[in-house]
Amino acid sequence: MVESAVVSNGLDGIVVAETRISEVDGLRGKLIICGHDSEELAFNSTFEQTCSLLWTTGGTQPTSQSDLEQKFGEGRIEAYELLKKNPFVLQQSHPMDALRTATSLMSSATQIDWAEYARITAAQAVFAANWSRVHRGLELSCPDASLTHSADFLRLLKDKPVSKTDSDALDVYWTTISDHAMNASTFTARVVASTESDNISAVVAAIGALKGPLHGGAPGPVLEMLNEIGSPENAESWIRNAIDSGKRIMGMGHRIYKVRDPRAAIFEKAIRNLEASGVPASRLALARSVEAQAKKILAQKHPDHPLKANVEFYTAVLLDTIQIPDHLFSSMFAAGRAGGWLAHVAEQRLHGRLIRPASRYTGAMPH
Ligand code: ACO
């Protein structure tokens, strides 16, 4: 390494790629996905449509919506067949471990191909839903390829007819979290693709990165926190105690956003839509007061480091409102973010080169 080079611990501020896929404006609190404002996209696009947009922007050939939906359906069935042949993967106690193992059993190649990306992405939801079933003492359930991806996921999970209100809310969730610039798991996927390794290896590595509580593992603990706090009047003392004992408040703070994460507002709007359709959102009022207390106390503690609600805070409330069990929150994130990972894998293959940063050696030298 060149002696004078600056060490950027955590790669803060380092630009490693040019991308057409998404842009995060951390000062103004804006997220653009493939040229669209994220809120406008979230309320006007199914997850399959969002994937089509991501993948063509990344570099795949365009396809018709019906062909893509068919490939998603086939991908769900293929994933179910894989689980039937390899039931041991669902015995793993951590849902992200099971997701990682099941995904690694899929056949893979290196091609830039929307059909390959659809089968890999579709499988994530089937692995997640069936892991949850097995851990609730239920049998595996076979997907219905004629349904939309979100409706089929909810049907697999809940064993009952799914309302359009719920599946729309899930489309909002998956579209909103489908991509977010050079986050840790996307960077991981791009590093693997940059070595010309296969698509499954890139996704498996990204699942591993997403599992961590500083990235995609936060929404489960957010719900636990809300449950422990119980009611708004307990929020201030609970938050103060947690911070005084050195804990991080899950769902607060972000490396890029200096203002409130715009995805929190999208999820609040989706929760309000659910409420307007008669779906009770029992934790919304509590979440708002906990967020307000956390924001106030964190601003006192870290006046120079803005720590506001991030996407995970209201992910917990939105997914809870549509009755997704909290053990699935991180896998749900992976099931949506796989769309973005694969778009970046395509872009990396087409325009990138081997990612190989330097380090500064601080160890002993030979005598
Ligand atoms: N609660 C309490 N203190 C915090 C929090 C938090 N949520 N976040 C940061 N801090 C404090 C740190 O302890 C540190 O304090 P110090 O300077 O006294 O040591 C300071 O703020 C800076 O922390 P960093 O980790 O350097 O800040 P960074 O911007 O890298 O952190 C991160 C971003 C990892 C998201 C952090 O805010 C965090 O841990 N949040 C909680 C976990 C979470 O919500 N993760 C989901 C992120 S969104 C996503 O990935 C999809």
Boltz pocket constraint, residues with backbone or C-beta under 6 A from the ligand:
constraints:
  - pocket:
      binder: B
      contacts: [[A, 213], [A, 214], [A, 215], [A, 216], [A, 218], [A, 243], [A, 247], [A, 248], [A, 249], [A, 250], [A, 251], [A, 252], [A, 253], [A, 254], [A, 255], [A, 256], [A, 298], [A, 302], [A, 305], [A, 307], [A, 310], [A, 311], [A, 312]]
      max_distance: 6.0
